[in-house]
Amino acid sequence: MGILGMLGIPGSRMARWWRIVLIAVLWELQSVVCREVTLPPGPLYRVAGFPMSLPCMVSGYEGSRTQDFEWFLYREVAKEIQIGVVSTRDRGFPYAIFHERVNSGEVRVERDSGDKARLVIQRLRPEDQGRYECYTPSTDLRYQGSYSASVDVKVIADTLLITHSRILNGRPVIEGTALQLTCAASVQSAQHTHLSVTFGMRGSTGSGSLGHNLKEIISIDRDLRVNPGRGGSYEKRYNNGEISLEKRSGDEGKDLYIMKISVLALEDSGSYFCEAAQWVLDPSGQWERIAQRTMELGNLSVQPIADTLSVSTVPVGEVALQTGSPLSLTCVVSGAGPWNRSALLVQWLRRGPAGGVEVEVARMSPNGVVSWGDDISSGGGGSMEKGAEGRFSLRRFSAHPADAGQYRCAVSVYAGQLSPAPSSPATLTQRSEGVMVSLKTKEVSVLAVIELPRRPLLKRGSTVTLLCNVSVVTTGPTQLEVEWWHKKRELDQKEDTTPENTKGRILATLTYDGRSYLYSNGSELSVDRISAGTYRLRIFSAHEEDQGDYYCQADVWAQDPHGVWYNTGASTKSAMAHVYLYARVADLLLIPLVVGISSALFVGVVIISMVTCCFMKRLARQRSHGRK
């Protein structure tokens, strides 16, 4: 019955209504579905000698989804003459003037899809200027709509110029060196065009030869915006200020484009080029690159600092000196790159004649500040200086036995950094071979004897006196530095072999120049020199903690020819003196008194307990008899 029947519409009227609806639908389809060919709006300005690409699209067609395209040219000198350029369906379509160019592929059609294709002319000629028509043969049931579209193309002269100030010579440069490349570019055009400049490189393929690993380093686009390349680490290095690109006004209307890499890295090895491109704003509102030129700037090989850096000391081998003689050592650094581009941290290190831990003697920071490693290094007088490029000297005005040992210098290179932060890691650290410094010292014989003077028994609270008698046999003036040590003796007499207990604890020091240092152990101390070679330690109000073994240690100091006192290294320790403290008389009288009182109290408590117990038992018996 249908919907119309259900609504009460008669059959004749129903058929007539259906015909009206069908006619309306067909009319609507005819008005909507019709062929349309589209080209970009013109005029289009393109440069002679460079490619041109004209996209053409057809829509609203019937039939096959793969449409054919034919291109015609109407030259300005003969606007009515139609010249066949190229066709997708007819190889014989091109006119004679285009036939050879089509066969060579210089003029061709490239498809983007079945209904989109573009006319490509690889190298435009001035005579290619004119109106281009894109025609699509009909595949429709009815001939309706537009089957072609046209656009005017203006071929302008090539005025894009690019030059360079210098090219790379291919010689290796050291990692961390700075690089600067300059290109000059210009364009002279009656049309409003913009210029962009790009610096790039073709990196190494890994085998040492230059391949096609193309990298864009940095560019200035058509809107004068600087953009770092996205390949490699260029964006990060640009943000850190290591890579920059600057535009300057040059001579003869040319603009200079200067690329700077402040710190060359190993990844910067390759073949460099500079590329300039000319851009025009089409009527469609899109920018189109219409010309482009590339200038080769040469090859660059970045050599690792590890392959070039050399650190050595002068003199080499061994240096023998008399005590008091000056000591001069030089650290020679080469292969670290230009001295005005990389910061250096130079350290002098020393290890004792018998080996052991290597200590820092002195260092020179990248900003030239010298600091000494310890009191021994700075005490004898000396300097650390920077001489000619790559030479750093360590001088001791008067060498002493403490200066003996193996010396070497360590150099840390901060490639391309003039003022590295304290936390910045060094690019590379290298150490020199060692030079052994030995000192001829005069013979010194020293002996120390500790003495506990005879006197009545030492009691707690009294003063304990210990004497240290030292004798020295040598030539020239000497002084002594005496230390007093205390070692506790355990009650169980078991020997404690830990390093601290083996050596004991230092109590006091009397230096060679008469200064005394006391290290409190809970008692009041004093140390002095009572005669030549005799040193005294006194412990006032001694108590139980002061008991144990005591010994003294003497170090011999001598005077060099410059009047500077130094430790000769001659040292001796005395034997042990045992100190035992007895109880005082008052303490001895107190013991019987305490014992007597304690005994009396104990006897009294026992008696009272017994009496009380017997009394309570008797009272209990009496009460039991009374009840009976």
Salt bridges, closest charged atoms under 4 A:
ASP68 OD1 - ARG111 NH2 3.79
GLU70 OE2 - ARG89 NE 3.08
GLU76 OE2 - LYS154 NZ 2.74
GLU106 OE2 - ARG101 NH2 3.37
GLU110 OE2 - ARG108 NE 2.83
ASP112 OD2 - ARG118 NH2 2.99
ASP128 OD2 - ARG101 NH2 2.94
ASP140 OD2 - ARG35 NE 2.99
ASP158 OD2 - ARG293 NH2 2.47
ASP221 OD2 - ARG225 NE 2.91
ASP223 OD2 - ARG225 NH2 3.37
GLU242 OE1 - ARG237 NE 3.58
GLU246 OE2 - ARG248 NE 2.97
ASP255 OD2 - LYS247 NZ 3.61
GLU267 OE2 - ARG237 NH1 2.98
ASP268 OD2 - ARG237 NH2 2.76
ASP282 OD2 - ARG46 NH2 3.04
GLU296 OE1 - ARG202 NH1 3.09
GLU358 OE2 - ARG351 NH1 3.93
GLU358 OE2 - ARG408 NE 2.84
GLU360 OE2 - ARG363 NE 2.88
GLU385 OE1 - ARG395 NH1 2.85
ASP403 OD1 - ARG396 NH2 3.50
ASP513 OD2 - ARG515 NH2 2.99
ASP528 OD2 - ARG536 NH2 2.80
GLU545 OE1 - LYS488 NZ 2.64
ASP546 OD2 - HIS543 NE2 3.87
ASP549 OD1 - ARG489 NH2 3.13
ASP549 OD1 - HIS578 ND1 3.14
ASP560 OD2 - HIS400 NE2 3.00
ASP587 OD2 - ARG584 NE 3.51
